[in-house]
Amino acid sequence: MDDRNLEDLVTIVGVVHHVTSLGVFLDVGDRRVFVGQNCMEAFGHCLESGEPATLRVYRWFAKQEGLIA
């Protein structure tokens, strides 16, 4: 993670589509969003395709992707 707003995280909820070594493809509402490892807090468990997931992402990323206003 970089040093930008380390404390400025927001929660997003979706369904895991695919997990790669670079991040997670997450279905959020009617969109599929790629969340790179550098844009989210590390998760302590294995994410499985088709399972619901709650991720904490940087606020700047969530705004950039239109996930929050």
PyMOL Python script that loads the backbone (N, CA, C, O; Angstrom):
from pymol import cmd

cmd.read_pdbstr("""\
ATOM      1  N   MET A   1       0.835  -1.177   0.000  1.00  0.00           N
ATOM      2  CA  MET A   1       0.000   0.000   0.000  1.00  0.00           C
ATOM      3  C   MET A   1       0.879   1.239   0.000  1.00  0.00           C
ATOM      4  O   MET A   1       1.982   1.240   0.546  1.00  0.00           O
ATOM      5  N   ASP A   2       0.374   2.284  -0.617  1.00  0.00           N
ATOM      6  CA  ASP A   2       1.160   3.506  -0.596  1.00  0.00           C
ATOM      7  C   ASP A   2       0.747   4.365   0.592  1.00  0.00           C
ATOM      8  O   ASP A   2      -0.097   3.965   1.394  1.00  0.00           O
ATOM      9  N   ASP A   3       1.341   5.534   0.698  1.00  0.00           N
ATOM     10  CA  ASP A   3       1.121   6.359   1.871  1.00  0.00           C
ATOM     11  C   ASP A   3      -0.084   7.278   1.772  1.00  0.00           C
ATOM     12  O   ASP A   3      -0.351   8.024   2.714  1.00  0.00           O
ATOM     13  N   ARG A   4      -0.827   7.257   0.659  1.00  0.00           N
ATOM     14  CA  ARG A   4      -1.962   8.155   0.490  1.00  0.00           C
ATOM     15  C   ARG A   4      -3.099   7.758   1.412  1.00  0.00           C
ATOM     16  O   ARG A   4      -3.674   6.680   1.261  1.00  0.00           O
ATOM     17  N   ASN A   5      -3.429   8.621   2.368  1.00  0.00           N
ATOM     18  CA  ASN A   5      -4.614   8.458   3.203  1.00  0.00           C
ATOM     19  C   ASN A   5      -4.776   7.045   3.757  1.00  0.00           C
ATOM     20  O   ASN A   5      -5.818   6.419   3.560  1.00  0.00           O
ATOM     21  N   LEU A   6      -3.777   6.548   4.434  1.00  0.00           N
ATOM     22  CA  LEU A   6      -3.843   5.191   4.964  1.00  0.00           C
ATOM     23  C   LEU A   6      -5.048   4.967   5.870  1.00  0.00           C
ATOM     24  O   LEU A   6      -5.562   3.852   5.947  1.00  0.00           O
ATOM     25  N   GLU A   7      -5.497   5.999   6.548  1.00  0.00           N
ATOM     26  CA  GLU A   7      -6.637   5.861   7.450  1.00  0.00           C
ATOM     27  C   GLU A   7      -7.960   6.109   6.743  1.00  0.00           C
ATOM     28  O   GLU A   7      -9.017   5.935   7.349  1.00  0.00           O
ATOM     29  N   ASP A   8      -7.929   6.506   5.489  1.00  0.00           N
ATOM     30  CA  ASP A   8      -9.133   6.907   4.770  1.00  0.00           C
ATOM     31  C   ASP A   8      -9.691   5.749   3.948  1.00  0.00           C
ATOM     32  O   ASP A   8      -9.630   5.765   2.718  1.00  0.00           O
ATOM     33  N   LEU A   9     -10.234   4.746   4.633  1.00  0.00           N
ATOM     34  CA  LEU A   9     -10.777   3.564   3.975  1.00  0.00           C
ATOM     35  C   LEU A   9     -12.292   3.546   4.066  1.00  0.00           C
ATOM     36  O   LEU A   9     -12.870   4.003   5.053  1.00  0.00           O
ATOM     37  N   VAL A  10     -12.938   3.013   3.024  1.00  0.00           N
ATOM     38  CA  VAL A  10     -14.386   2.818   3.036  1.00  0.00           C
ATOM     39  C   VAL A  10     -14.672   1.357   2.710  1.00  0.00           C
ATOM     40  O   VAL A  10     -13.837   0.670   2.121  1.00  0.00           O
ATOM     41  N   THR A  11     -15.840   0.893   3.091  1.00  0.00           N
ATOM     42  CA  THR A  11     -16.227  -0.492   2.880  1.00  0.00           C
ATOM     43  C   THR A  11     -17.061  -0.614   1.617  1.00  0.00           C
ATOM     44  O   THR A  11     -17.990   0.164   1.400  1.00  0.00           O
ATOM     45  N   ILE A  12     -16.726  -1.601   0.776  1.00  0.00           N
ATOM     46  CA  ILE A  12     -17.571  -1.934  -0.364  1.00  0.00           C
ATOM     47  C   ILE A  12     -17.949  -3.407  -0.247  1.00  0.00           C
ATOM     48  O   ILE A  12     -17.178  -4.224   0.256  1.00  0.00           O
ATOM     49  N   VAL A  13     -19.133  -3.724  -0.714  1.00  0.00           N
ATOM     50  CA  VAL A  13     -19.652  -5.080  -0.621  1.00  0.00           C
ATOM     51  C   VAL A  13     -20.029  -5.531  -2.019  1.00  0.00           C
ATOM     52  O   VAL A  13     -20.643  -4.782  -2.779  1.00  0.00           O
ATOM     53  N   GLY A  14     -19.661  -6.753  -2.355  1.00  0.00           N
ATOM     54  CA  GLY A  14     -19.997  -7.302  -3.657  1.00  0.00           C
ATOM     55  C   GLY A  14     -19.823  -8.806  -3.662  1.00  0.00           C
ATOM     56  O   GLY A  14     -19.683  -9.440  -2.616  1.00  0.00           O
ATOM     57  N   VAL A  15     -19.837  -9.363  -4.863  1.00  0.00           N
ATOM     58  CA  VAL A  15     -19.649 -10.799  -5.043  1.00  0.00           C
ATOM     59  C   VAL A  15     -18.362 -11.002  -5.832  1.00  0.00           C
ATOM     60  O   VAL A  15     -18.159 -10.367  -6.866  1.00  0.00           O
ATOM     61  N   VAL A  16     -17.503 -11.875  -5.353  1.00  0.00           N
ATOM     62  CA  VAL A  16     -16.224 -12.141  -6.007  1.00  0.00           C
ATOM     63  C   VAL A  16     -16.476 -12.828  -7.356  1.00  0.00           C
ATOM     64  O   VAL A  16     -17.157 -13.851  -7.431  1.00  0.00           O
ATOM     65  N   HIS A  17     -15.915 -12.246  -8.407  1.00  0.00           N
ATOM     66  CA  HIS A  17     -15.990 -12.879  -9.722  1.00  0.00           C
ATOM     67  C   HIS A  17     -14.732 -13.700  -9.985  1.00  0.00           C
ATOM     68  O   HIS A  17     -14.800 -14.852 -10.412  1.00  0.00           O
ATOM     69  N   HIS A  18     -13.565 -13.072  -9.718  1.00  0.00           N
ATOM     70  CA  HIS A  18     -12.290 -13.734 -10.008  1.00  0.00           C
ATOM     71  C   HIS A  18     -11.210 -13.108  -9.139  1.00  0.00           C
ATOM     72  O   HIS A  18     -11.218 -11.900  -8.900  1.00  0.00           O
ATOM     73  N   VAL A  19     -10.292 -13.921  -8.674  1.00  0.00           N
ATOM     74  CA  VAL A  19      -9.171 -13.452  -7.866  1.00  0.00           C
ATOM     75  C   VAL A  19      -7.878 -13.722  -8.625  1.00  0.00           C
ATOM     76  O   VAL A  19      -7.666 -14.829  -9.120  1.00  0.00           O
ATOM     77  N   THR A  20      -7.012 -12.710  -8.718  1.00  0.00           N
ATOM     78  CA  THR A  20      -5.702 -12.877  -9.345  1.00  0.00           C
ATOM     79  C   THR A  20      -4.628 -12.465  -8.344  1.00  0.00           C
ATOM     80  O   THR A  20      -4.935 -12.002  -7.246  1.00  0.00           O
ATOM     81  N   SER A  21      -3.388 -12.634  -8.727  1.00  0.00           N
ATOM     82  CA  SER A  21      -2.287 -12.212  -7.857  1.00  0.00           C
ATOM     83  C   SER A  21      -2.211 -10.687  -7.758  1.00  0.00           C
ATOM     84  O   SER A  21      -1.543 -10.162  -6.867  1.00  0.00           O
ATOM     85  N   LEU A  22      -2.883  -9.973  -8.659  1.00  0.00           N
ATOM     86  CA  LEU A  22      -2.852  -8.510  -8.663  1.00  0.00           C
ATOM     87  C   LEU A  22      -4.043  -7.866  -7.967  1.00  0.00           C
ATOM     88  O   LEU A  22      -3.997  -6.682  -7.632  1.00  0.00           O
ATOM     89  N   GLY A  23      -5.106  -8.629  -7.747  1.00  0.00           N
ATOM     90  CA  GLY A  23      -6.287  -8.059  -7.111  1.00  0.00           C
ATOM     91  C   GLY A  23      -7.515  -8.922  -7.320  1.00  0.00           C
ATOM     92  O   GLY A  23      -7.419 -10.118  -7.593  1.00  0.00           O
ATOM     93  N   VAL A  24      -8.685  -8.283  -7.184  1.00  0.00           N
ATOM     94  CA  VAL A  24      -9.958  -8.993  -7.192  1.00  0.00           C
ATOM     95  C   VAL A  24     -10.925  -8.329  -8.167  1.00  0.00           C
ATOM     96  O   VAL A  24     -11.063  -7.106  -8.171  1.00  0.00           O
ATOM     97  N   PHE A  25     -11.596  -9.137  -8.997  1.00  0.00           N
ATOM     98  CA  PHE A  25     -12.716  -8.655  -9.793  1.00  0.00           C
ATOM     99  C   PHE A  25     -13.957  -8.866  -8.938  1.00  0.00           C
ATOM    100  O   PHE A  25     -14.271  -9.993  -8.555  1.00  0.00           O
ATOM    101  N   LEU A  26     -14.659  -7.780  -8.641  1.00  0.00           N
ATOM    102  CA  LEU A  26     -15.789  -7.819  -7.722  1.00  0.00           C
ATOM    103  C   LEU A  26     -17.023  -7.269  -8.420  1.00  0.00           C
ATOM    104  O   LEU A  26     -16.981  -6.183  -8.998  1.00  0.00           O
ATOM    105  N   ASP A  27     -18.131  -8.022  -8.368  1.00  0.00           N
ATOM    106  CA  ASP A  27     -19.402  -7.533  -8.888  1.00  0.00           C
ATOM    107  C   ASP A  27     -20.056  -6.704  -7.801  1.00  0.00           C
ATOM    108  O   ASP A  27     -20.428  -7.215  -6.745  1.00  0.00           O
ATOM    109  N   VAL A  28     -20.190  -5.407  -8.079  1.00  0.00           N
ATOM    110  CA  VAL A  28     -20.775  -4.458  -7.129  1.00  0.00           C
ATOM    111  C   VAL A  28     -22.005  -3.852  -7.808  1.00  0.00           C
ATOM    112  O   VAL A  28     -21.881  -3.082  -8.760  1.00  0.00           O
ATOM    113  N   GLY A  29     -23.175  -4.203  -7.315  1.00  0.00           N
ATOM    114  CA  GLY A  29     -24.400  -3.740  -7.970  1.00  0.00           C
ATOM    115  C   GLY A  29     -24.462  -4.321  -9.371  1.00  0.00           C
ATOM    116  O   GLY A  29     -24.390  -5.537  -9.547  1.00  0.00           O
ATOM    117  N   ASP A  30     -24.596  -3.457 -10.365  1.00  0.00           N
ATOM    118  CA  ASP A  30     -24.672  -3.910 -11.755  1.00  0.00           C
ATOM    119  C   ASP A  30     -23.349  -3.744 -12.495  1.00  0.00           C
ATOM    120  O   ASP A  30     -23.323  -3.756 -13.725  1.00  0.00           O
ATOM    121  N   ARG A  31     -22.251  -3.591 -11.756  1.00  0.00           N
ATOM    122  CA  ARG A  31     -20.931  -3.364 -12.361  1.00  0.00           C
ATOM    123  C   ARG A  31     -19.919  -4.382 -11.876  1.00  0.00           C
ATOM    124  O   ARG A  31     -20.036  -4.922 -10.776  1.00  0.00           O
ATOM    125  N   ARG A  32     -18.929  -4.635 -12.707  1.00  0.00           N
ATOM    126  CA  ARG A  32     -17.780  -5.442 -12.289  1.00  0.00           C
ATOM    127  C   ARG A  32     -16.598  -4.493 -12.177  1.00  0.00           C
ATOM    128  O   ARG A  32     -16.269  -3.774 -13.120  1.00  0.00           O
ATOM    129  N   VAL A  33     -15.968  -4.503 -11.015  1.00  0.00           N
ATOM    130  CA  VAL A  33     -14.871  -3.587 -10.712  1.00  0.00           C
ATOM    131  C   VAL A  33     -13.635  -4.395 -10.373  1.00  0.00           C
ATOM    132  O   VAL A  33     -13.707  -5.370  -9.624  1.00  0.00           O
ATOM    133  N   PHE A  34     -12.487  -3.985 -10.934  1.00  0.00           N
ATOM    134  CA  PHE A  34     -11.223  -4.594 -10.528  1.00  0.00           C
ATOM    135  C   PHE A  34     -10.650  -3.766  -9.397  1.00  0.00           C
ATOM    136  O   PHE A  34     -10.444  -2.561  -9.544  1.00  0.00           O
ATOM    137  N   VAL A  35     -10.392  -4.413  -8.262  1.00  0.00           N
ATOM    138  CA  VAL A  35      -9.792  -3.744  -7.111  1.00  0.00           C
ATOM    139  C   VAL A  35      -8.375  -4.287  -6.967  1.00  0.00           C
ATOM    140  O   VAL A  35      -8.171  -5.430  -6.559  1.00  0.00           O
ATOM    141  N   GLY A  36      -7.404  -3.450  -7.309  1.00  0.00           N
ATOM    142  CA  GLY A  36      -6.007  -3.846  -7.204  1.00  0.00           C
ATOM    143  C   GLY A  36      -5.556  -3.934  -5.758  1.00  0.00           C
ATOM    144  O   GLY A  36      -6.102  -3.257  -4.887  1.00  0.00           O
ATOM    145  N   GLN A  37      -4.563  -4.764  -5.508  1.00  0.00           N
ATOM    146  CA  GLN A  37      -4.048  -4.925  -4.146  1.00  0.00           C
ATOM    147  C   GLN A  37      -3.600  -3.607  -3.544  1.00  0.00           C
ATOM    148  O   GLN A  37      -3.680  -3.422  -2.329  1.00  0.00           O
ATOM    149  N   ASN A  38      -3.124  -2.681  -4.385  1.00  0.00           N
ATOM    150  CA  ASN A  38      -2.646  -1.398  -3.884  1.00  0.00           C
ATOM    151  C   ASN A  38      -3.787  -0.438  -3.559  1.00  0.00           C
ATOM    152  O   ASN A  38      -3.537   0.672  -3.089  1.00  0.00           O
ATOM    153  N   CYS A  39      -5.033  -0.844  -3.799  1.00  0.00           N
ATOM    154  CA  CYS A  39      -6.187   0.021  -3.547  1.00  0.00           C
ATOM    155  C   CYS A  39      -7.032  -0.441  -2.376  1.00  0.00           C
ATOM    156  O   CYS A  39      -8.050   0.179  -2.070  1.00  0.00           O
ATOM    157  N   MET A  40      -6.633  -1.514  -1.719  1.00  0.00           N
ATOM    158  CA  MET A  40      -7.450  -2.055  -0.632  1.00  0.00           C
ATOM    159  C   MET A  40      -6.586  -2.515   0.535  1.00  0.00           C
ATOM    160  O   MET A  40      -5.384  -2.748   0.410  1.00  0.00           O
ATOM    161  N   GLU A  41      -7.255  -2.633   1.667  1.00  0.00           N
ATOM    162  CA  GLU A  41      -6.623  -3.190   2.844  1.00  0.00           C
ATOM    163  C   GLU A  41      -6.483  -4.698   2.631  1.00  0.00           C
ATOM    164  O   GLU A  41      -7.377  -5.332   2.070  1.00  0.00           O
ATOM    165  N   ALA A  42      -5.394  -5.255   3.065  1.00  0.00           N
ATOM    166  CA  ALA A  42      -5.181  -6.697   2.915  1.00  0.00           C
ATOM    167  C   ALA A  42      -6.285  -7.457   3.646  1.00  0.00           C
ATOM    168  O   ALA A  42      -6.711  -7.060   4.731  1.00  0.00           O
ATOM    169  N   PHE A  43      -6.741  -8.546   3.046  1.00  0.00           N
ATOM    170  CA  PHE A  43      -7.759  -9.365   3.697  1.00  0.00           C
ATOM    171  C   PHE A  43      -7.093 -10.613   4.239  1.00  0.00           C
ATOM    172  O   PHE A  43      -6.133 -11.121   3.660  1.00  0.00           O
ATOM    173  N   GLY A  44      -7.608 -11.101   5.354  1.00  0.00           N
ATOM    174  CA  GLY A  44      -6.954 -12.191   6.061  1.00  0.00           C
ATOM    175  C   GLY A  44      -7.475 -13.568   5.725  1.00  0.00           C
ATOM    176  O   GLY A  44      -7.111 -14.542   6.384  1.00  0.00           O
ATOM    177  N   HIS A  45      -8.324 -13.674   4.709  1.00  0.00           N
ATOM    178  CA  HIS A  45      -8.877 -14.979   4.360  1.00  0.00           C
ATOM    179  C   HIS A  45      -8.893 -15.130   2.847  1.00  0.00           C
ATOM    180  O   HIS A  45      -8.707 -14.158   2.114  1.00  0.00           O
ATOM    181  N   CYS A  46      -9.111 -16.323   2.396  1.00  0.00           N
ATOM    182  CA  CYS A  46      -9.133 -16.623   0.968  1.00  0.00           C
ATOM    183  C   CYS A  46     -10.485 -16.224   0.383  1.00  0.00           C
ATOM    184  O   CYS A  46     -11.532 -16.609   0.904  1.00  0.00           O
ATOM    185  N   LEU A  47     -10.456 -15.459  -0.690  1.00  0.00           N
ATOM    186  CA  LEU A  47     -11.686 -15.088  -1.380  1.00  0.00           C
ATOM    187  C   LEU A  47     -11.988 -16.128  -2.445  1.00  0.00           C
ATOM    188  O   LEU A  47     -11.092 -16.549  -3.176  1.00  0.00           O
ATOM    189  N   GLU A  48     -13.243 -16.543  -2.536  1.00  0.00           N
ATOM    190  CA  GLU A  48     -13.671 -17.564  -3.487  1.00  0.00           C
ATOM    191  C   GLU A  48     -14.647 -16.978  -4.487  1.00  0.00           C
ATOM    192  O   GLU A  48     -15.524 -16.200  -4.112  1.00  0.00           O
ATOM    193  N   SER A  49     -14.509 -17.341  -5.758  1.00  0.00           N
ATOM    194  CA  SER A  49     -15.437 -16.895  -6.801  1.00  0.00           C
ATOM    195  C   SER A  49     -16.859 -17.277  -6.424  1.00  0.00           C
ATOM    196  O   SER A  49     -17.118 -18.384  -5.951  1.00  0.00           O
ATOM    197  N   GLY A  50     -17.784 -16.331  -6.645  1.00  0.00           N
ATOM    198  CA  GLY A  50     -19.190 -16.565  -6.366  1.00  0.00           C
ATOM    199  C   GLY A  50     -19.617 -16.270  -4.938  1.00  0.00           C
ATOM    200  O   GLY A  50     -20.808 -16.303  -4.628  1.00  0.00           O
ATOM    201  N   GLU A  51     -18.658 -15.983  -4.066  1.00  0.00           N
ATOM    202  CA  GLU A  51     -18.963 -15.721  -2.657  1.00  0.00           C
ATOM    203  C   GLU A  51     -19.073 -14.217  -2.404  1.00  0.00           C
ATOM    204  O   GLU A  51     -18.378 -13.430  -3.047  1.00  0.00           O
ATOM    205  N   PRO A  52     -19.938 -13.816  -1.477  1.00  0.00           N
ATOM    206  CA  PRO A  52     -19.998 -12.397  -1.109  1.00  0.00           C
ATOM    207  C   PRO A  52     -18.706 -11.987  -0.400  1.00  0.00           C
ATOM    208  O   PRO A  52     -18.070 -12.793   0.280  1.00  0.00           O
ATOM    209  N   ALA A  53     -18.338 -10.726  -0.573  1.00  0.00           N
ATOM    210  CA  ALA A  53     -17.117 -10.227   0.061  1.00  0.00           C
ATOM    211  C   ALA A  53     -17.305  -8.779   0.482  1.00  0.00           C
ATOM    212  O   ALA A  53     -17.998  -8.006  -0.179  1.00  0.00           O
ATOM    213  N   THR A  54     -16.689  -8.438   1.569  1.00  0.00           N
ATOM    214  CA  THR A  54     -16.641  -7.060   2.042  1.00  0.00           C
ATOM    215  C   THR A  54     -15.175  -6.648   2.045  1.00  0.00           C
ATOM    216  O   THR A  54     -14.348  -7.268   2.714  1.00  0.00           O
ATOM    217  N   LEU A  55     -14.858  -5.596   1.291  1.00  0.00           N
ATOM    218  CA  LEU A  55     -13.488  -5.113   1.193  1.00  0.00           C
ATOM    219  C   LEU A  55     -13.417  -3.681   1.704  1.00  0.00           C
ATOM    220  O   LEU A  55     -14.361  -2.907   1.547  1.00  0.00           O
ATOM    221  N   ARG A  56     -12.301  -3.343   2.308  1.00  0.00           N
ATOM    222  CA  ARG A  56     -12.038  -1.953   2.696  1.00  0.00           C
ATOM    223  C   ARG A  56     -11.055  -1.384   1.682  1.00  0.00           C
ATOM    224  O   ARG A  56      -9.922  -1.849   1.557  1.00  0.00           O
ATOM    225  N   VAL A  57     -11.520  -0.365   0.960  1.00  0.00           N
ATOM    226  CA  VAL A  57     -10.723   0.250  -0.101  1.00  0.00           C
ATOM    227  C   VAL A  57     -10.476   1.713   0.244  1.00  0.00           C
ATOM    228  O   VAL A  57     -11.187   2.309   1.053  1.00  0.00           O
ATOM    229  N   TYR A  58      -9.449   2.274  -0.392  1.00  0.00           N
ATOM    230  CA  TYR A  58      -9.189   3.697  -0.196  1.00  0.00           C
ATOM    231  C   TYR A  58     -10.340   4.517  -0.747  1.00  0.00           C
ATOM    232  O   TYR A  58     -10.897   4.208  -1.800  1.00  0.00           O
ATOM    233  N   ARG A  59     -10.687   5.575  -0.012  1.00  0.00           N
ATOM    234  CA  ARG A  59     -11.773   6.463  -0.426  1.00  0.00           C
ATOM    235  C   ARG A  59     -11.515   7.031  -1.825  1.00  0.00           C
ATOM    236  O   ARG A  59     -12.445   7.122  -2.625  1.00  0.00           O
ATOM    237  N   TRP A  60     -10.270   7.414  -2.136  1.00  0.00           N
ATOM    238  CA  TRP A  60      -9.975   7.982  -3.460  1.00  0.00           C
ATOM    239  C   TRP A  60     -10.292   6.977  -4.555  1.00  0.00           C
ATOM    240  O   TRP A  60     -10.761   7.364  -5.625  1.00  0.00           O
ATOM    241  N   PHE A  61     -10.043   5.687  -4.310  1.00  0.00           N
ATOM    242  CA  PHE A  61     -10.339   4.657  -5.301  1.00  0.00           C
ATOM    243  C   PHE A  61     -11.843   4.490  -5.468  1.00  0.00           C
ATOM    244  O   PHE A  61     -12.338   4.404  -6.592  1.00  0.00           O
ATOM    245  N   ALA A  62     -12.571   4.445  -4.353  1.00  0.00           N
ATOM    246  CA  ALA A  62     -14.024   4.290  -4.418  1.00  0.00           C
ATOM    247  C   ALA A  62     -14.664   5.456  -5.172  1.00  0.00           C
ATOM    248  O   ALA A  62     -15.600   5.254  -5.946  1.00  0.00           O
ATOM    249  N   LYS A  63     -14.166   6.670  -4.952  1.00  0.00           N
ATOM    250  CA  LYS A  63     -14.685   7.835  -5.691  1.00  0.00           C
ATOM    251  C   LYS A  63     -14.339   7.741  -7.163  1.00  0.00           C
ATOM    252  O   LYS A  63     -15.182   7.997  -8.022  1.00  0.00           O
ATOM    253  N   GLN A  64     -13.103   7.376  -7.456  1.00  0.00           N
ATOM    254  CA  GLN A  64     -12.642   7.248  -8.845  1.00  0.00           C
ATOM    255  C   GLN A  64     -13.497   6.252  -9.623  1.00  0.00           C
ATOM    256  O   GLN A  64     -13.794   6.475 -10.796  1.00  0.00           O
ATOM    257  N   GLU A  65     -13.892   5.161  -8.981  1.00  0.00           N
ATOM    258  CA  GLU A  65     -14.676   4.118  -9.628  1.00  0.00           C
ATOM    259  C   GLU A  65     -16.186   4.372  -9.554  1.00  0.00           C
ATOM    260  O   GLU A  65     -16.974   3.576 -10.067  1.00  0.00           O
ATOM    261  N   GLY A  66     -16.588   5.466  -8.923  1.00  0.00           N
ATOM    262  CA  GLY A  66     -18.004   5.786  -8.827  1.00  0.00           C
ATOM    263  C   GLY A  66     -18.763   4.914  -7.850  1.00  0.00           C
ATOM    264  O   GLY A  66     -19.977   4.753  -7.975  1.00  0.00           O
ATOM    265  N   LEU A  67     -18.055   4.341  -6.868  1.00  0.00           N
ATOM    266  CA  LEU A  67     -18.697   3.487  -5.879  1.00  0.00           C
ATOM    267  C   LEU A  67     -19.291   4.284  -4.728  1.00  0.00           C
ATOM    268  O   LEU A  67     -20.177   3.801  -4.023  1.00  0.00           O
ATOM    269  N   ILE A  68     -18.803   5.504  -4.538  1.00  0.00           N
ATOM    270  CA  ILE A  68     -19.353   6.427  -3.550  1.00  0.00           C
ATOM    271  C   ILE A  68     -19.398   7.813  -4.182  1.00  0.00           C
ATOM    272  O   ILE A  68     -18.736   8.075  -5.186  1.00  0.00           O
ATOM    273  N   ALA A  69     -20.191   8.693  -3.576  1.00  0.00           N
ATOM    274  CA  ALA A  69     -20.326  10.067  -4.100  1.00  0.00           C
ATOM    275  C   ALA A  69     -19.195  10.938  -3.616  1.00  0.00           C
ATOM    276  O   ALA A  69     -19.138  12.121  -3.952  1.00  0.00           O
TER     277      ALA A  69
END
""", "prot")
cmd.dss("prot")
cmd.show_as("cartoon", "prot")
cmd.util.cbc("prot")
cmd.orient("prot")
